[in-house]
């Protein structure tokens, strides 16, 4: 694909957005940007530094102390999240962060901070970014927008397996409650709520294998790149 485009992938938690985005970026030799990791890193900073995120002044001051960067892992070839120079890729996947990230991501100042950085990353195009408002707010001009969805029970099972590997004490009920809460907050927040862009292509991957999903997305990307030439 000689013509570089922006690919925006949105959808609910545990719909496989990040998996597809990583695979697609690797397949197309694009840069993958995990917007969710940015909000998780901000949440981690707030928790570590006891920031009251209901206090606008504290939030503004804290954001000025945050530097977010993606650096490639030489062993895996994947981009990993760095917070103020520290690799926090694995810390931010903890359930403690998952329980708070939707609250933090709903804050107007936090979203403005993150969106500005994300838009700078996309200036040269050739990126795949996943999140909840990429096709509607961050890159409304993206050449390809994908909205991912899956059956709720399948989403819960996927998330449970992911978290159980790290914490065998976690229950499926905890995971279900967390996903339902995140869905509600993401869809009802005042700033950039989760919704499907009017021109987004819906992929329901409830019954798709990762390989089938990737093949479909790659076909969409190549078709769009040709049309954009």
N, C-alpha and C positions, 0 to 999 in steps of 0.2 A: 504494500500500500504506500505509494509514493506521496499521495495527498494526505497530510495529517489532519485528523479531525479530533473533536472532543467527544468523548463517550461518557454520558451521565447515567449512572445506575442507581435507582431509588427503590425503596420498598421497606416493609416492616422488618423487625428483628428476626434473625434466624431464618431468613428466606434464601440464604446462600449468596447474598450480594457480594461480600468480600471474596468468597471463593471464585465466583465467576469473574469478578473484576481483575483479580490477580492472574488468573489463567488467561484471560483475554489480553491483558497488557503484555504478558510474556509471549503469547502467540503472535501479536502484532508488533512486538518490539516497541511498545509504548511505555510510558511511565505510569505506575499505579500509585494513586493517592487515596489512602484510607481516611476519609473525613471523620469517621466515627472514632478513630484512634486519637484524633486531635481533641475531640470533646472529652474523651476518656482521660487524656493526659491533663487537660485543664481541671477536670473533676478531681484527679489525683492530687494536683497541686493545692486545690482548695481544701481538700480533706487533710492533707499533711500539715498545712499551715493554718488550720482552724479558721478558714475564711467563712464569714456569715454571708452566704450568697443572696440573702434577702436584703442586704445592705448595699445599695448601689455604689457608695463611696468605697467600700472595702473591695468590691468586685473590680471597679475601675483601677484601683491601686494595684491589686493583685495581677491583673492582666498585663500591666506595665512591666512586671517582673518575669513574665513567661516568654520563653523562646522555644518554639516548636520546629523540629526538623525531622526529615526522613533520611535515613542513611541505609545503604544496602548492606545486608549480611553477606559476607564473603563466602560463607559455607552454603547458605540456602539460596542466595541470589535474590531474596525478598527484601523489600524496604521495611525498615523497622522504625518505630516511633522513639524519638529522643526528646526529653523534657529538660531544658536547661543543661544540655550536654550529657544527660544520663539516659541510658537505654532503659526504657520503661515498657517495652513491648509486651512483656509477660505479666508485669504487675497490673497493667490496666485491663487485663482480661478477667480479673477476679470479680466474683459476684458482688462484693462490696461496692466496687465501682459501677457495676451494671445497675445496682439498685438506686444510684444517685445521678447517673449521667443524664438521664432525660430531664431531670429537674434543672441541672446546670445548663444543659443545651437549650432550654426554653428561655433563658435569660437574654434579653435584647442585646446587652453589651457584649456578652459572650459570643453570640451568633455573629454580630458585626465584626468582632475581632477575628473569628475563625474564617468567615466568608471572605474577608479582605485578603487573608493569606492564601486561601484556596484559589481565588481569582488570579492572584499574581502567579501561582504555579501553572495556570493554564494559558498564559499569554502566548506561548509558542506552540500550543496545541500538542497533539500526540500524547494525550493523557487519557486514562480511564479513572474516573472517580466515583466512588459509591457513597451513599448516605441516605438522607431523607428529604433533602430539599435541593439536590444538585441540579436537577432538570427544571425546577421551578424558580429557584432564587439565585443559586451560585452561577450556573451556566444556562440561563434560559435560551441562549443562542446555540447550545450544543447541537451538533449535526445529528447525533444519535442519542435518543433518550430511551432507556429501558426501565420499566416498572416491574419489579419482581414480587410475586406473591406465592403462597403455598397454603395448604390446609393447616388450620391451627394446631391440630393434634400432631401433625408431622413436624411443625415448627418446634413444639414443646419437646418432642422426642429428640430432635436434633440438638437442641440447646442442652438438654439434660445429659446426653452422652458427652458433649463437649466439656461441661462443667464437672461431671462425675469423675472424669479422668484426673482432674486436679483436686477434687474434694469429694471423696466417697461418702461423706456424711450428708451431702445435699439430697433433698427429696424432690420428686417430680412435681409435687404440689407447690413447693417454693418456686420452682422454675416457671410453672404455669402462672402463678400469681404475679411474678416479676414481669413476664412477657405481656400479660394483660394490662398491667399498670403502665408499662412503657408504651404500649400501643395507644392507650388512652391519652397519655401526656403528649406523645408525639403528634397525635392527630388533632388535639384540642388547644395546643399552645397558641398564643396570640401572634408570635413572630415565626414566620415561615413554617406553618404546620405541614405535616406529612400529607401529601396528596399526589395523585398521578397528574403529570403534565398532560395537557390536551393532546399533544402530538407524540406521547410516549407509546412505545410498543410494550404490551403486557406479556410477560413470560410467567406462566404458572408452572413451577417446577416440582409440584407434588409427586408426579410420576415420571419425572425426567432423571436420567443419570447425569452426572457431571459432564460426561463426554457429549451427550446429546444436547445439553444446555449450552456448552461451549460452542459446538458446531453451529447451532442456531444463531447465537450471538455474533459469531465470526461472520456468518453469511450476511447478517444485517449490517455489520460494520463495513464490510467490503462493498456492499451495494451502495451504502451511503457515501463512502469515500469516492466512488466513481461518479455519483450524482453531484458531489460537491466540487468536482474537478473543473 
